[in-house]
């Protein structure tokens, strides 16, 4: 497996964990899935896991090429949220991302 492939897989894993953590944290406590950590310390460890994966992937990307590193950053922060959050909403039991957002926004108002 090439370094670029490892980098892409690490970015994908970081994006999945990041999206899951972000979306579960927004949900009301009764709607959070069983696999999501209950204690704040465990939630922090989950967040640190995606941060470590992202740093590892960015290190590989920037070692391969500065251009690849900046492209990976753009993909991670711009493209991956749009690609991962709709399926993540369905995995969390919502019809679609709009249904998830309606529930989350309802809790704020």
Secondary structure, 3 states (H helix, E strand, C coil): CCHHHHHHHHHHHHHHHHHHHHHHHHCCHHHCCCCCCCCHHHHHHHHHHHHHHHHHHHHHHHHHCHHHHHHHHHHHHHHHHHHHHHHHHHHCCCCCHHHHHHHHHHHHC
